[in-house]
Amino acid sequence: MLKTNEIIYKILTSSTELNTIVNQNIYAIDAPIDTPLPLVVYSRSIDLAHNKDYYTAEIDYEIGCYSDNYTESLDIAQIIFDLINNYEENNVKKILIYSINEEISDTGSIFLQKLNCKMKFN
């Protein structure tokens, strides 16, 4: 379960279209300082539910699409939406995007599209 970042990374890096736009700048948690835009950063939080026989896990991901061009940030978000939403494979029951938000930096020079999704397991 703690290796779910590998699943997200594999999905994101499988897209030639996405990797061409972001020049393979896809990172977990934080991008290195001075990484050129555009780029993608993802992070997770895990919710566990226990009972006497087993536990279930739901993992939330926030995937940030950063660009200095608003339209490009939307294009990146759309590609990721198409890759991630309803994704199923092996023990991943489904990944569903449940919200999309956008922000702009204080300087007005960086646009951010945030996709929030939930990963469920079989």
Secondary structure by P-SEA (a helix, b strand, c coil): cccaaaaaaaaaaccaaaaaaaccccccccccccccccbbbbbbbbbbbbcccbbbbbbbbbbbbbcccaaaaaaaaaaaaaacccccccccccccccbbbbbbcccccbbbbbbbbbbbcc
